Amino acid sequence: MASNGVGNGEFSFDNKGRTGLPKIQTQKTEENVVCHDDSATPVKAQTLDELHSLQKKKSAPTTPIKSPRVFGVAVSEEERQKQQLQSPLHKLLELYEQAIKYEKGSFITSSGALATLSGAKTGRSPRDKRVVRDETTEEDLWWGKGSPNIEMDEQTFLINRERAVDYLCSLEKVFVNDQFLNWDPNNRIKVRIVSARAYHSLFMHNMCIRPTPEELEDFGTPDFTIYNAGQFPCNRYTHYMTSSTSIDINLARREMVILGTQYAGEMKKGLFGVMHYLMPKRQILSLHSGCNMGKEGDVALFFGLSGTGKTTLSTDHNRYLIGDDEHCWSNHGVSNIEGGCYAKCIDLSREKEPDIWNAIKFGTVLENVVFEEHTREVDYTDKSVTENTRAAYPIEYIPNAKIPCVGPHPKNVILLACDAFGVLPPVSKLNLAQTMYHFISGYTALVAGTEDGIKEPTATFSACFGAAFIMLHPTKYAAMLAEKMQKHGATGWLVNTGWSGGSYGSGSRIKLAYTRRIIDAIHSGALLKAEYKKTEVFGLEIPTELEGVPSEILDPVNTWPDKKAHKDTLLKLGGLFRKNFEVFTNYKIGTDSKLTEEILAAGPNF
């Protein structure tokens, strides 16, 4: 069997006499029931038909307007040729056709994008993701308290692998993608994804790097393989299984198995985890970050959890986009791991995010969105299926994307935090030890609502700004980051996009215009020339003035009317940082604990 197109192969099996697989259940259920999501809030629908009814909004039928566009998308001849070079139209049409014909819940929207449903799972299932613990991983991987790596043995992996492969072989058609990870030609990884759904094939076609026909011809043996059985469940009575879902990684065999979930993000993030293991072995740092480059070749990395403004601030029409989510930093510079973008769609608007809006066209996959039944216009504000609506599209769909997605060594490393406590400065210059400390902490503060209406900030920490995907101990990645920053002269910055003048409820959100001015000053180098002073507790270096930003907000204490409340809140946040860091304090880098001690000393001091 051989794949065709640009790595999206459709395979047929001689099962013409089959009437379909017998229904396999892991527990007694009624007919046509959606598999329960054990790790996330279950969808509202109880049956597949109910789920589909949520997807389509009732509307009055209209007479379609004839247009020379392809599925409503007008493209220039130059753009058409460019897209066809990367994504042959016939292959996209074939995957569209297969999805619409055989996968209930797949429709073409008014923009030309393919709208699909991921079933009961509309997000990742971290509690069902496991890694084989063997001689290969025993010493290398981070295990135990705080680690995202849940262990399993090889025998259990092989049982699940056989179950997935048997299911895939029983189907009349499966889809195979042969593609690359990492735009750095010296360190790219060959991946093969075998899946049951056309939607999954199109998704990975967009998210990975698409080979040329010549590269596909000489693809050879993949470095890593995914067997995605989609909705087909694992056997809940198998050792280690806690639900009908299981995402299993075997690093020795270089394989991943997916059972009991159709959420496509499991493939994307599963491979990201693999890169977090493979790249450091080559002395290459893998990073969960955005990345852009100025006209003069100055590169900036952006780290930040959800709601910190990472996407907004890294998307800059005056700079080239290298990538929005996953990168590597090698001895040659930075490179994007992926060939596409996976953007959140909730409340998406043309005015706020024009690049993402315009990228949602023919070839793009829209997950779990709601649209008008007749007009096929997507309502991005509708959360009927889930709040985690997503769009997956090739990075070429972004007009200022830098192709190939590589750049020189970063000049600035920007850590973003939305501090709802209102005590972190709008911008701080970090030394190497502080950069490691705040990188390991991965802090932001969300605003949580309670039943009685009282709202207060809730601190959130995610090691390396992506704890769910890292394989090694966070301190190892932090040490690699500091080493590369020191070697190539990069500066670390902590930027607060949250509150000033008080915590949430009493203070106010720092204006986006001020934050943009800060980011611009970082890019231009102007902020390096400012005068600095040190803050209490966190010991952060903050500028005394910056053109375009009111001087009084640069030091949070100035904006708080109640100075005692400011000090109490600052100490409270410092305590939360300390408590979170306790899980990392016993880890030693190298033969002594000198570096570990330096990192600890860079934290809050009181």
Buried (B, 14 or more C-beta within 10 A) or exposed (E): EEBBBBBBBBBEBEBEEEEEEEEEEBEEEEEEBBBBBBBBEBBEBEEBEEBBBBBBBEEEEEEEEEEEEBBBBEBEEEBEEBBEEBBBEEBBBBBBEBBBEEBEBBBBBBBBBBBBBBBBBBBBBBBBBBBBBBEBBEEBBBBEEBBBBBBBBBEBBBBBBEBBBEBBEBBEBBBBBBBBBBBBEEBBBBBBBBBBBBBBBBBBBBBBBBBEEEBBEEBEEBBBBBBBBBBBBBBBEBEBBBBBBBBBBBBEBBBBBBBBBBBBBBBBBBBBBBBBBBBBEEEBBBBBBBBBBBEEEBBBBBBBBEBBBBBBBBBBEEBBBBBBBBBBBBBBBBBBBBBBBBBBBBEBEEEEBEBBBBBBBBBBBBBBBBBBBBBBBBEBEBBBBBBBBBBBBBBBBBEBBBBBBBBEBBBBBBBBBBBBBBBBBBBBBBBBBBBBBBBBBBBBBBBEEEEEEEEBBBBBBBBBBBBBBBBBBBBBBBBBBBEBBEEBEBBBBBBBBBBBBBBBEEBEBBBEEBBBBBBBBBBEEBBEEBEEEEBBBBBBBBBEEBEEBBEEBBBBBBBBEEEEBBBEBBBBBBBBBBEBBEBBBEBBBEEEBEBBEBBBEBBBEE
